[in-house]
Amino acid sequence: MPDESRPPDLGQHRLGPHVVGRRVVVRRLLRGEVGPSGGPAMTDLLGVCVAWGEGRCVVQPESGEAVTIPLADIVSGKPVPPRPSVRQRVSARDAELHTAALWASVETAPLGEWVLRTDSAPVGRLRRRANSCLAMGDPEAPVAEALATVQDFYAARDRPVLVQVEAGAEVEDAVREAGWVEADPSGEAELRLAALSGVRRALGRVAEPDDLLVHESGPRVLVTVGDVAQGQAALDGDWLGLHGLQVAESHRRRGLARAVTAVLLEWGAERGALTAWLHVETDNPAGQAFWDGLGFAWHHTCRYYGPPSASRSAPASR
């Protein structure tokens, strides 16, 4: 008997019964119509294959009614990756705007679509994310002119001059062309996103240490386990930002990071959070592996730049 689990020889395309339930793109003939070159007219259809058999394929596009395509009219086709989730379609700028919620005393000012940020009452070391210009989008001025405004803003506040850019974006190229240099390669970080409910499922049931404490302050929360572990979170709309997860080296691999994360997520879920996000530095493979295991997906990478003369005075903490 033939092995029905294997797709048949499909000739020019990679479609068949095995793609039912999957997102596909199909190029098909339009019978009775003539194309621009005088030959048969063709069109492409993107959607989910909902049926295959009896000489036809049925594709459900994102909007409108399902389309039935005779198999003889299929010119080419293939499965395609699922459409990114709504949260993954958020721009890097919009995702990074949630950062300001992490600290209570961050002053912001617009520079076109760029955002000047400074922590007016920092606790401990200056944080790059709270003391840099979010240089994503259009500054509504020539980049060189915008960078001069950035320098004036931070000089007036006695802060190191930094811009945060999306790695690989046009703004990064323009900042480099203006002579600015990467402030600290170790500060390169990924922004990761996940559905909060999915992360909670990935965590499963987590034992809560007896000495775990929750310190709530408005839209922010600090969770501590004695003096050996801690983590923080901030709510901004229905986005929950996680940061500052730390476990003393002598107490690692005991489930404390998972316990702290579980409590932070529970706190956010109780307040309506749907999306969890965080930054993890690209030179932190242990951290990346931890968040990978909980389902946090890469969204974009960001870097920090400063004027050549100021590149050595950037904050050491992200």
MOVEN-V38954 format. One record per pair of residues at least 12 apart in sequence whose ideal C-beta (glycine too) atoms are under 7 Angstrom apart, sorted by the first residue. I is the first residue (numbers start at 1). J is the second residue. If there is no record, write none. Layout:
i->I j->J
i->I j->J
This chain:
i->12 j->76
i->13 j->74
i->13 j->76
i->13 j->77
i->13 j->78
i->14 j->77
i->14 j->78
i->14 j->79
i->15 j->57
i->15 j->74
i->15 j->77
i->16 j->52
i->17 j->52
i->17 j->53
i->19 j->49
i->19 j->52
i->19 j->79
i->20 j->49
i->20 j->50
i->20 j->51
i->20 j->52
i->21 j->49
i->22 j->48
i->22 j->49
i->22 j->79
i->23 j->48
i->23 j->79
i->23 j->80
i->23 j->82
i->23 j->83
i->24 j->49
i->24 j->59
i->24 j->77
i->24 j->78
i->24 j->79
i->24 j->80
i->25 j->44
i->25 j->46
i->25 j->77
i->25 j->78
i->25 j->80
i->26 j->45
i->26 j->57
i->26 j->59
i->26 j->69
i->26 j->74
i->26 j->77
i->27 j->42
i->27 j->44
i->27 j->75
i->27 j->76
i->27 j->77
i->28 j->42
i->28 j->43
i->28 j->45
i->28 j->69
i->28 j->73
i->28 j->74
i->28 j->75
i->29 j->42
i->29 j->73
i->29 j->75
i->30 j->42
i->30 j->43
i->31 j->73
i->42 j->75
i->45 j->59
i->45 j->61
i->45 j->67
i->46 j->61
i->47 j->59
i->47 j->60
i->47 j->61
i->47 j->62
i->48 j->60
i->50 j->66
i->55 j->70
i->55 j->71
i->56 j->68
i->56 j->69
i->56 j->70
i->56 j->71
i->57 j->69
i->57 j->71
i->57 j->74
i->87 j->193
i->87 j->275
i->88 j->193
i->88 j->297
i->88 j->299
i->92 j->136
i->92 j->166
i->92 j->300
i->93 j->113
i->93 j->136
i->93 j->137
i->95 j->191
i->95 j->277
i->95 j->299
i->96 j->134
i->96 j->136
i->96 j->191
i->98 j->236
i->98 j->239
i->98 j->241
i->98 j->277
i->99 j->129
i->99 j->241
i->100 j->117
i->101 j->219
i->101 j->234
i->101 j->235
i->101 j->236
i->101 j->241
i->102 j->234
i->102 j->241
i->102 j->243
i->103 j->119
i->103 j->130
i->104 j->220
i->105 j->119
i->105 j->120
i->105 j->121
i->106 j->119
i->106 j->130
i->107 j->120
i->111 j->133
i->111 j->139
i->111 j->146
i->111 j->149
i->112 j->138
i->112 j->139
i->112 j->140
i->112 j->141
i->113 j->137
i->113 j->138
i->113 j->139
i->114 j->133
i->114 j->134
i->114 j->135
i->114 j->137
i->114 j->139
i->114 j->146
i->115 j->133
i->115 j->134
i->116 j->133
i->116 j->150
i->116 j->153
i->117 j->130
i->117 j->131
i->117 j->132
i->117 j->133
i->117 j->134
i->118 j->131
i->118 j->157
i->118 j->159
i->119 j->131
i->125 j->315
i->125 j->316
i->125 j->317
i->126 j->315
i->126 j->317
i->127 j->315
i->127 j->317
i->127 j->318
i->128 j->162
i->128 j->187
i->128 j->304
i->128 j->314
i->128 j->315
i->128 j->317
i->128 j->318
i->129 j->318
i->131 j->159
i->131 j->162
i->131 j->315
i->132 j->162
i->132 j->163
i->132 j->164
i->132 j->304
i->133 j->150
i->133 j->162
i->133 j->163
i->133 j->164
i->134 j->164
i->135 j->163
i->135 j->164
i->135 j->165
i->135 j->171
i->135 j->175
i->136 j->165
i->136 j->166
i->136 j->171
i->143 j->174
i->143 j->175
i->143 j->178
i->144 j->178
i->147 j->178
i->147 j->180
i->150 j->163
i->151 j->307
i->160 j->306
i->160 j->310
i->160 j->313
i->160 j->314
i->160 j->315
i->161 j->306
i->161 j->307
i->161 j->310
i->162 j->183
i->162 j->304
i->162 j->306
i->162 j->314
i->163 j->175
i->163 j->304
i->163 j->305
i->164 j->302
i->164 j->304
i->165 j->302
i->165 j->303
i->165 j->305
i->166 j->300
i->166 j->302
i->167 j->301
i->167 j->302
i->167 j->303
i->172 j->303
i->175 j->305
i->179 j->308
i->180 j->305
i->180 j->306
i->180 j->307
i->181 j->305
i->181 j->306
i->181 j->308
i->181 j->311
i->182 j->303
i->182 j->304
i->182 j->305
i->183 j->304
i->183 j->305
i->183 j->306
i->183 j->311
i->183 j->314
i->184 j->304
i->184 j->314
i->186 j->281
i->186 j->283
i->187 j->304
i->187 j->318
i->188 j->281
i->188 j->282
i->188 j->301
i->188 j->303
i->189 j->279
i->189 j->280
i->189 j->281
i->189 j->282
i->189 j->302
i->189 j->318
i->190 j->279
i->190 j->280
i->190 j->282
i->190 j->298
i->190 j->301
i->191 j->277
i->191 j->279
i->191 j->299
i->191 j->300
i->191 j->302
i->192 j->277
i->192 j->278
i->192 j->280
i->192 j->291
i->192 j->296
i->192 j->297
i->192 j->298
i->192 j->299
i->193 j->275
i->193 j->277
i->193 j->296
i->193 j->297
i->193 j->299
i->194 j->276
i->194 j->294
i->194 j->295
i->194 j->296
i->194 j->297
i->195 j->274
i->195 j->275
i->196 j->240
i->196 j->265
i->196 j->268
i->196 j->269
i->196 j->273
i->196 j->274
i->196 j->275
i->196 j->276
i->198 j->295
i->199 j->265
i->199 j->276
i->199 j->294
i->199 j->295
i->200 j->265
i->200 j->269
i->202 j->294
i->202 j->295
i->203 j->258
i->203 j->261
i->203 j->262
i->203 j->294
i->206 j->255
i->206 j->258
i->206 j->259
i->206 j->262
i->207 j->255
i->207 j->259
i->208 j->259
i->208 j->263
i->209 j->225
i->209 j->256
i->209 j->259
i->211 j->225
i->211 j->226
i->212 j->225
i->212 j->259
i->212 j->263
i->214 j->263
i->214 j->267
i->219 j->234
i->219 j->235
i->220 j->232
i->220 j->234
i->221 j->233
i->221 j->264
i->221 j->267
i->223 j->260
i->223 j->263
i->223 j->264
i->225 j->256
i->225 j->259
i->225 j->260
i->228 j->247
i->228 j->248
i->228 j->251
i->228 j->256
i->229 j->246
i->229 j->247
i->229 j->248
i->229 j->251
i->229 j->256
i->229 j->260
i->230 j->244
i->230 j->246
i->230 j->260
i->231 j->244
i->231 j->245
i->231 j->260
i->231 j->261
i->231 j->264
i->232 j->244
i->233 j->264
i->233 j->267
i->233 j->268
i->235 j->268
i->235 j->271
i->235 j->273
i->238 j->272
i->238 j->273
i->238 j->274
i->238 j->275
i->239 j->273
i->239 j->275
i->239 j->277
i->240 j->268
i->240 j->273
i->240 j->275
i->240 j->276
i->241 j->277
i->241 j->278
i->242 j->264
i->242 j->276
i->242 j->278
i->243 j->278
i->245 j->257
i->245 j->260
i->245 j->261
i->257 j->290
i->278 j->291
i->278 j->296
i->279 j->318
i->281 j->318
i->282 j->301
